[in-house]
């Protein structure tokens, strides 16, 4: 066989193998674990949230940004002894695409501090927890503030025991001007927000796509 033909066939084979390897890597990446051991649902949080009557195809994903830290502490409160920010309770449901609650799903959140800085050495305003049998989660934290180029937001990663990871960001509805000037902001990632005594209470339900 002509050497040039042989070389072309060899290169074609290598390209095919590389493509297959890339596809396998992509598939594995889509199912990559956040690294937390799934051990069943958390204790009942008693939130009593009703799931929506109809779910979307899935919550919109968004960039994790450069400040994600894996394997955060498991905790319900991210507030620190020296916290100066406005208290916020961030809660909601993790749901499958058909609105069934995802019991024991992991919710991993992180956001900037009262001065617009991320803690990249420790776990200030970082933490994860697992949903209860109703798919509910509840974090006590503070409202993040605006920093250069970004409207205030909370970063979130969600994963059920049998679902891919959802990475997204959640926004505040009372910051219309700041939201409008942020190119990453999306309307469908705005939480429901109200005031309860001396704290803010925000709810967002995460819908994960089918496997």
C-alpha positions, -999 to +999 in steps of 0.1 A: +000+000+000+012+035-008+029+051+022+008+083+019-024+063+020-012+043+050-003+075+068-037+090+061-054+059+074-033+060+106-041+096+112-078+090+106-076+062+132-059+084+157-084+112+151-112+088+156-097+075+188-091+110+200-127+119+193-140+089+211-118+097+241-130+133+241-167+121+240-160+098+269-143+125+288-173+149+282-197+122+293-178+116+325-175+153+330-213+157+328-216+131+356-187+143+377-195+142+414-192+172+437-173+149+460-199+147+488-211+113+500-248+108+495-262+094+527-299+099+523-321+129+531-314+153+560-337+156+589-371+172+582-367+210+581-405+215+584-406+242+557-438+228+542-430+241+507-454+229+480-436+221+447-448+240+416-477+226+396-455+224+365-417+224+362-395+238+335-372+216+315-345+226+340-330+255+358-307+276+336-270+269+342-245+297+346-208+301+351-192+291+384-168+319+380-132+317+392-138+315+430-153+280+435-138+260+464-148+223+465-155+202+496-169+229+518-181+223+554-215+208+559-236+234+578-269+252+579-255+286+589-228+305+570-228+334+593-197+343+612-192+359+647-180+391+630-207+391+603-218+426+594-241+419+564-278+420+562-292+386+575-306+364+548-323+330+549-319+313+516-342+283+511-362+264+486-365+230+469-345+207+447-367+190+422-366+165+394-378+176+359-413+162+367-415+182+400-407+153+422-386+163+453-350+152+452-344+139+487-308+139+499-296+161+470-265+182+478-267+220+477-234+238+477-234+276+479-208+304+480-209+342+477-188+372+484-186+390+518-199+423+530-171+441+512-174+423+479-145+398+485-144+360+482-126+340+508-102+319+486-082+305+515-109+294+539-146+288+539-162+321+548-196+322+533-192+288+518-210+256+527-231+227+517-260+207+530-284+179+518-321+183+512-347+166+534-373+141+522-393+170+508-364+182+488-360+213+510-329+232+519-323+262+542-292+283+547-287+312+571-263+336+556-260+373+547-268+393+515-238+395+493-230+429+479-221+443+445-185+443+433-169+455+401-189+444+371-213+421+390-247+425+406-251+408+440-256+370+435-253+336+452-234+308+434-250+274+437-241+238+427-269+212+430-266+175+424-290+146+432-277+111+437-286+102+401-284+135+383-257+156+367-244+187+385-263+219+380-241+250+383-258+284+384-262+318+401-293+333+418-301+370+419-321+395+440-353+411+426-349+444+444-317+454+426-332+463+392-305+487+380-276+466+392-291+435+376-296+453+343-260+463+341-247+428+347-242+408+314-244+374+332-277+382+349-308+363+337-344+371+347-353+334+353-326+331+380-342+357+403-353+345+438-385+353+455-376+377+483-395+392+512-387+407+546-394+387+578-388+408+609-351+417+609-340+394+581-345+388+544-360+356+532-353+344+497-366+313+480-355+296+448-365+261+436-339+243+415-352+219+388-326+194+375-328+180+340-335+143+335-305+119+335 
